[in-house]
Amino acid sequence: MTAPSHFRLRLWLILSVLSAFSMWYYVANVWSVGQPAQFSDLYARWWGAHELLLHHRDPYSPAVTREIQIVIYGAPVGTSHPGDAAELAGGFAYPIYVVFLMWPTVLLAFPVVQDLFLCLFVALTLMSLSLWLYALRWRLSAAELGILAVFTFGSFPVLQGLRLQNLSLLVAFLVAATLASLAADYFTVAGLLLASTTIKPQFVILLIPWLALWIMGDWRRRQRMAWSFSATMSALILGSEVLDPGWISRFLTVVRAYRQYTYGHSLLDVWFTPRIGSVVAVVLVLVVLALCWRCRSYPAQSSLFFLACSLVLAATLVVIPTLEPHAQLLLLPGFLFLVRHGRGIWRSGKIARLFLTAAWVLLGWAWVAAFGMLVTAIWLPAGTLLRFWALPLYTSPLLPFGILIVLGFLLGNETKFFPTRGMILEA
């Protein structure tokens, strides 16, 4: 490695540590101020599993939900009328088979469970990064991997997920493991893992149809994934029905309530209106699948397949009814792709440079704003910063759309960027 390369590595290491420290400061001292100390997204999943497995109580019931609210909010949520969606706020809003994940912890005290899951989430996030790099066929030095890891753990989506103890971190790992398994030709394992991701079905609502199309592109070789996925889903659903008969209808009721009490709208709903946004979402999904259609015959080891999956995950964040930044963990493969092939994209033309620059500006703004708050805190009291708590999050609603555009542009111009099936032009 040349001296300039060593210098660049040191510079990026310093920048990554500074960015991560700034974001950690923002999350701990600005964003999370005023939140109940006992608040945890994990608690509802744990208590629901505890009550179902030990006392055979329905985790979707208003009674169990009130018990959860008392712990995470300090008191039951007030409602204006019977049947108000707020009655189920903060409750058990997952498919019932998430209890299979939680069952080893139901006899433990919740603070112990929190510590265990914090360690688990940190390990899974690091493994997710490694799995995405494996699927991308990108080998890095220890120093380069360390820099990427610091940037990843210093991003707001990861820190929010850790602070809230949200299972998004687990599902992001399962998605990464699914595609890494495909890259290794472990189709049966990939089907099992893909089924496991449905504990957060909104995260894979587009990935599953896309992979179904991809499987059909070479059914003889890839059918094991379809059978594995179908068998695992059948086992999860039937096993859940044995535990809690009729759970699907109650789960759907909770999902409808969840969309109301959490302002469950997609980015398109916000930019347009819910009615127009739904139409735009359908059109967008069709366009994305049309772009990916040509990739259905490509092997899982190809750059185009990785790009198509990254595009589908970015489109998912645009159309699903959530604005939570921790969901943006699904954008990690897209950004890794841009880092991996950034030089070739940059040299390919003005439009590509414009899109690439816009993507990095949208990503980098959160760190720049957090650093500004860190520096400002030297002179201003902490209370003053709270008035600007949303500043680092200003570009968050635009980030999925930005990465969607740049990835869609690359895939739509595959003949320019991909003269061969798996390689992007680097010169």
Residue, then its C-alpha position, 0 to 999 in steps of 0.5 A: m500500500t502506498a503512502p497516499s493510501h495510508f494517509r487516506l485511510r488515516l483520514w477516513l478513520i479520523l472522519s469516521v470516529l468524529s462522525a460516530f462520536s458526534m452522532w452518539y452525542y446527538v442521540a444521547n444528549v439531544w434526540s433521546v432527552g425526554q423519552p421515558a427511561q424505561f421505554s423499549d420496543l423490545y418490552a412488548r415482544w417480551w411481555g407478549a411472549h411471556e404472557l402467551l407461553l406462561h399464562h396462555r393469554d392473548p398478547y394482542s388483547p387490550a388487557v396485555t396492551r395496558e400492562i405494556q403501556i404501564v411499563i413503557y409509558g408509565a401509565p395506560v394510554g388515554t382514549s377518547h372513545p371505546g375502540d380508539a386505536a390508541e387503546l392498542a398503542g405500544g402493544f404487541a404488533y408483530p406476527i405471533y411467531v415472534v414468540f419463538l424468538m423470545w421464548p428462551t428469555v421469558l423466565l429472565a428478568f427484563p433488564v437481563v433480557q435488555d442486556l442480552f439483546l443489546c449485545l446480540f444487536v451489536a453483534l448482528t449489526l457487525m455480522s450484517l456488514s460482513l454478510w453484505l460485503y460477502a454478497l457484494r464480493w468485496r474483500l477489505s483490509a482490516a483497517e477498511l472494514g474497521i472504518l466501515a464498521v465505525f461509520t455503520f455504528g455511528s449512523f442514526p438508524v443503527l443508534q436509534g435501533l439500539r436505543l429503542q431495542n427494535l427488532s429492525l436490527l435483527v431483521a436487517f441481519l436476516v435479510a443480509a444473511t438471506l442474500a449472502s446464503l444465495a451468493a454461496d448457493y445455499f438455497t435451502v438456508a436462504g429460504l429458511l432465513l427469508a421466512s424468518t424475516t417476516i417477523k417484520p413483514q413490511f421489510v420484505i413485502l417487495l423483496i419476496p415477490w422479487l426473489a420469487l421472480w428470480i427463482m422462476g428465472d432458473w427454477r430447476r436450480r433455485q427451486r430449493m429456496a421456494w420449497s424451503f421458504s414455503a415449508t418454513m412459513s407453513a411451520l411458523i403459521l401453523g405453529s402459531e395457530v396452535l399457540d393462539p388460534g385465530w391470531i391472524s385476524r387479531f394481528l391484522t386488527v392491531v396492524r390497522a390500529y398501529r398505522q393510526y397511532t404511529y402516523g403510519h404513512s409512507l413517504l409518498d403519502v406525505w409528499f402527495t396525499p394518501r390516495i395519490g400516494s397509493v397510486v404512485a406507490v403502485v406505479l413505482v413498484l411496477v417500474v422497479l420490478a420492470l428494471c429488475w426483470r432483466c436480472r432474473s436470470y443472473p446468478a446471485q454472485s453477480s453485481l446486477f443481482f446485488l444491485a437489483c436487490s438493493l434497489v428493491l429494498a430502497a423502494t420498500l422504504v419509499v412505499i411502506p407506511t413507516l417514517e422511522p429511520h431505523a428502517q433505513l438499515l435496509l439501505l446499507p447494501g445500496f450504499l455499500f454498492l455505491v462505495r464499492h463502485g463509486r469510482g467507475i460511476w463517477r467517471s461515467g458521466k455528469i448525470a451519474r456524478l450528480f446522482l452520486t453526489a446527491a446521495w452522499v450529501l443526503l447521507g452525510w448531512a446527519w453527521v454534519a448537523a450532529f457535529g455542528m451540535l457537538v461543537t455548539a454545545i461548547w458555548l450554548p446550554a444543552g437546553t438550547l440545542l433541544r429546540f433544534w433536535a430534528l436538524p440532523l434528521y432533515t434529510s432522513p425522509l429524502l434518503p430512501f428516495g435518493i438512493l432509489i433514484v441513483l440505483g434505479f439509474l444505474l440498473g436502467n443503464e446497465t449496458k453502460f455501467f455493466p458491459t459484462r454480466g457482473m462487472i461495473l466499468e471502473a475506467 
